[in-house]
Amino acid sequence: MTGTNTWWRRRRSDGDPDAPPGSTVGPARADRRTKNLIPRLQRGDIAVIDHDDLDRVAAEGLLAAGVVAVVNAAPSITGRYPNYGPLLIVDAGVPLLDEVGSEVLDDFDEGDVAVLVGDELRIGGRTIASGHRIDRDELIERIDEAKATVSDELERFAENTLDYLRRESHIVTGPVRTADLGVDLSGRHVLIVVRGLDYREDLEALRRIGYLNELRPVTIGVDGGADALLELGIDPDIIVGDFDSVSKDALRSGASLIVQAYPGGSAPGAARLDRLGFEYRLIEAPGTSEDLAMQLAYDNECELIVAVGTHTSMAEFLDKGREGMASTFLTRMKVGSILVDAKGVSRLYQTQVRKRDLLLLVLAALFTVVVIGVVSEPIRLVLRTLWLSL
């Protein structure tokens, strides 16, 4: 990754007479929501984002898109908790220019060729943003400092969870009010896929060990998780979310579409589906789409929920923000008796042939040949003939 990005930066800089040596050149694309920007990125782009505490999933998405630089209007690490997204960016050899201010998002057109040189982002010879270029040593130091103060954030999380429980106690105590989902979940396994950490590896592991073919679970894609299923050749049965990151291919897959409405009835995702002409069901529910998917599976009396790419670790919970943390925490309390996290199954279950096992197999085969030679008269006759000939 590092070598490829370095080669690209050198080639673009050498081909642009106005670019100083060692600068990074590429078309600039911006969005206030990183997950909306990632699908639009092309290899060689400079990504301009506005993302406090850049999380690991977003960082992996930017790197997978092939960006040559990341410019963040916000601080990539605030110190609230140890987030590792910025470290992934820098370790991949991609420059990270931090805290340039949100004005930059409106100061150029999509695809304008930009030059990142030092602590400045320039377009057409004009400096449109300046900030702080973060290196690895600084990130390690700031992550260590955040580890020492994370207890304050956890205390705020506890207070927020209690407040959320007082306001939304039905998350734990009552079912989600919903019409027919279009798919019968009763007594079946339900696979919920979120495009989160290690989702590709864990989905592939579930396929490899035969779970998907043998159990044939009902598949629920949470927003972009629907496309993760399609990448594996599986059509999602249900798609849940606000539909801001679901591809048209996923929408055309025949899945039952469940649009989450915020408390009060606002449902931005419905507008997109109305515009595209897709039928859908609208469910008003607090929390995240991930939480809604789990609650729907549980309340429709499924036998088991298998979750891929969902949030489980402290860092992932903190990445979601305190409101999302509280919702997911309480939802997991509710469905915990039938919830199985597939996170890490790709590392837990790996098909490996040990040298000792291979040696034993060879020895067993040789032993079998010897035994056959001893008890088989035709083979003994051949061996005697060969011995006499020698």
N, C-alpha and C positions, 0 to 999 in steps of 0.2 A: 504493500500500500504506500509506504513512504517513498520508495524509489519511483513508483509510477507518478505520484503527485509532484515530486521534485522535477522529474523529466518534463511533465506538462508545463509547470511554471517556467522552466528554463526556455522551453521551445516557444511559448507564447511571448515571453519577454524579449527573446532574441528577434522575434518577428515584428515587434512593435517598436519603431524608432523612438517613440516618445516615452517608453517605459524604462525606468532606471534599471541597471543590472541588479538581479536578485529580487526584483519585484514579482508580484503575482498578478496575472492578467486573466480576465474572463468576463463573460456576460453576467451582469448582476440581476438577481431576482429577489424580491422581498415579499414578506407577508407577516402580519402581526401574530398569526398562529402558525407555528412551525409545522404542524401536521398537515396544514393546508398547502404549505409551500413545497414540501418534499415531493409530492406527485408531479409538480411542475418543473422540478429541477432536471437539468441535463448534465451529463459528464462535462467537467471543465468549467462549471458555473461558480460564481461567488454568491453564497447564500447570505442574505441580510435578514436577520431575525430580531424579534423582541421577546426574549425568553429569560425570565428570572430563573436562576438555578437550573441550568440546562440539564435535563435528565438523560439517563443512559439510552433509553429507547429512541429519543429524538436525535441524540448524537449518532447512534448507529444508523438511523434513517438517512441522515445527512451524508454520512460516509458512504453508505450503499449507493446513494445517488451520484457519487463521484465528484463532489464539490472540491474545489482547489483552495477555498478559503471560506471562513465563517466570520461575519461581522455581526456582533450582537449589540443592539441598542441598549439592552439592560445588562446588569451584572450576571455573568454566567455562573458565578458562585457567590452567594450573599453571606455565607457563614452560618445560616440557620441550621444547616445539617450537612453532613459530608456527601455531596453529590458528585458522581464520577463522570458525568457526561463531558465536561470540558477536558478532562484528562484523556479520554478516548480520542477526542479531536486532535489534541496536540501530539499524542503518542503516534497517531497515524501520519504525522508530518504535515498536517494541515494548519496553516496560520489561523490564530483566533484573536481578532481585534475586539476588545470589550468596551462596554459602556460608552458608546458613541452618541447616545441620545436618540429619542424616537423620531426626531425630525427627518432623519436620513431616509425613513421608509417612504416618504412622500417627495423626495428630492431627485428622483430619476425615473425613467420609464423602464418597463420590463425589458430586459435583454440589452440595455445599454452596456457597452464595454467599459469595465472599471479596472483600475489599477490600484492594488494594495501595496503601498510602499511604506515601510516603517510603521508608524502609528497613524497613518492617514489613508483614507479611501478617496481616490480621485476619479473623476469622469470628465473627459474632454479637457484635461489639463486643469480642472477646477477641483479643489479639495471640498468634498461634500460632507465629510465626517472625519473626526479625529477622536481617538480614544487611547486605550492602553493595550498593548500587545502582551498577552499572557504567555509565559513559558512554563515548562514542566516543573522546575524547581519552585516557582511561586505557587503553582497549583497544589503541589504536595504539601507545602507549608500551610496553605489556607485550608486544605482538607483536614490536616492534623488539628488545626485550631478549631474547626467546626466539630470535630469529634469530642473535643473537651467541653463544648457548650451545648451539645445536642440535648442534654437533659432539660434545658429550658424549653426547647421546642416540644419535647414529649409531654411536659407539664401542660403546655398550652393545648396540646392534642387531647389530653385527658379532660380538661375543662370544656373544650369544644364538643367532645363526644357526649358528655353529660347534658350539655345544653341541647345538642341535636336530639338526644334520646327523649328529652322532655317535649320537644316540638314535634318529633316524628316517631313516636313510640310504636305506631302501627307497623313500622318496618320489622320489628321483632315479634309483635303480638298478633298481627293480623295478616290476611292474605292480600295480594295485589288485586284490585278490582279490574277485571279484564273480560273481554268477550272471547269467543272461540279463537284459538290461536291458528287454526287451520291445520294443525298437526297434533296427533294424539301422543302425549308424553307419558301417560299412565303406565307404570311398571317397566319403563324402559330406561336404558342408560342415555344420558344427555351429555354431549361433548360441547363445551362452551369455549370458543376460541377468541382470544383478544390478541391483537397484534402487539404483544409486549415482549419482555425479555426472553430470549432463547425460544421463541414460539416455533420457528422453523425446525430447529433440531428436535424439539419435543414432539411435534406433530409427526416428523419423519420416524422417530423412535416408536411411536404408537402404531404407525403403519407397519414398521419392520417386525415388531413382535406379534403382529396379527390381530391386535385389538380392533382395529377399524373394520377388517373384513369379517371377523368372527362374531363380534357383538353388534355390529352395524348400529351404532348409537345415533339418536337424533342429533343433528349438528346445528348449533346456534352460533352464527358469526356476529360478534359485537363490532359494528361499524367495519373498519378495515379487516377485521378477523374473517369476514366473509371472503375477501380476496385471498387471504392466507389459505383457506380451504380450497378455493379454486386452483391455486398454485399446485396443490397436491392432487388435483384431479377429482376433488369431491365437491359436489353441489351442496351448498348449505340448505338446510330445511327451513330455517328461520333466520332472519337478520333483524337485530335489535340495535337501536341507536338513534343518533340525531342525523345520520346519513350525510354528514359533511365530508366523509372520506371513503365512501363506498363507490366502487366503480360501476359504470353502466353494465358491464358484463355480469357483475354480481346481481344487479337489480333484475337482469333478464334471465337469471338462472332458474326462475320458478319458485324461489323461496317465498315464504310468508313474511311480509314486511311489517315490522312493529316499530312505530315511531314513538319515541319517548317525548312526552310533553312535560314541561316544567310545571311545578305547582302554580296554579293560576291559569293554566291552559296554553301558554305560549309554546309553540312547537315549530322552530325554524326549519327542521328537516321536512315537515309536511309540505312546505312551499316548493321545495325542489321536486318532490315526487308528484305534486299536482302539475307542475310545469312539464314534467316528462311523461305524465299520463299513466303512472303506476297506481294500482290499488294498494291500500295499506290499512292497518288498524292503529288507532291512536290510544296510547295509555299514559295517563298522567301519573307520574311517580317522582319522588325526590331522589337525590343521590345520583350515581353515575349509571351509564348504560350497562356496564359490567354487573352492577348490583341488580339492576332490573332483570337481566337475563337469568341470574341465579334464582331470584325470587319467583320468576315465572316457572322455571323448571321445578322448583320445590313445591309451589302451590298447586301445580298440575300433577302432583303425586308421581314424579319420576322415581325410579329405583335408586339411581346413582348419578351424581354430577361429577364429571371429569373436566377440570379446568386447565386450559393451556394459555400461557402468556398473561395470566392475571397477576394482580399485585399481592405479594405475600411478605416480602421482607420489610424491615423498618425503613430502609432507604426508599423503596418503591412507594410505600405509604406516604412518606414525606414528600416525594415527588408530586403526588396528586394534590397536595394542599390540604389544609386541615378539614375543610368541609367534605371533600371526597374521602379523606381518611376515615372520618366518623361514620359515614354511610357504609363504606366497605367493611369496616370493622364490625358494625352491628349486623350487617347482612350475613357475614361469615359466622357470627354467633348463631343466627337463625338456622342456616342450612348446614352447619358443621357436621351434623350426624351422617349426612350422605355425601359430603364433599370430599373429593380426592383431587389434590393438586398434582398435575403432571409435570410441574416445573422440575427440571433436573433429571427427568427420566432418561434423557439422551445420554447423560453421564453415568447414571446408575446402571442402565442396561446397554452394554456395548458388546457386539458379537466379536469376540477375539479368540484366536487359536493360539494357545500357549505352546511353547517349544516342547515341554514335557509331554503334553497330550499328543503332539504330532509324532514324537519319537515312539511313544507307546503304540500308536496306530501302525507305524512302520514295522515295529517288532512283532506286533500281533499278526500282520500280514505275512511276514517271513515265517513265523511259527506255523501258520496255516499251510503255507506251501510245503514246509518240511513234513508236516503230519500227513498231508495228501500224498507226498512222495513215498513215505514209509508204508502206508496201508494200501496204495494202489499198485496192483500187479503190472499193468501196462507201463506205468511210469517207471517202476523198478526195472522192467525189461529194457526200456530206453536207456536208463542210466547205466545198466550193465554193458549194453552194446557200446555206449559212448566210452566207457572205461576200457573195454577190450580194444577199441580202436586206438585209444591213446597209448 
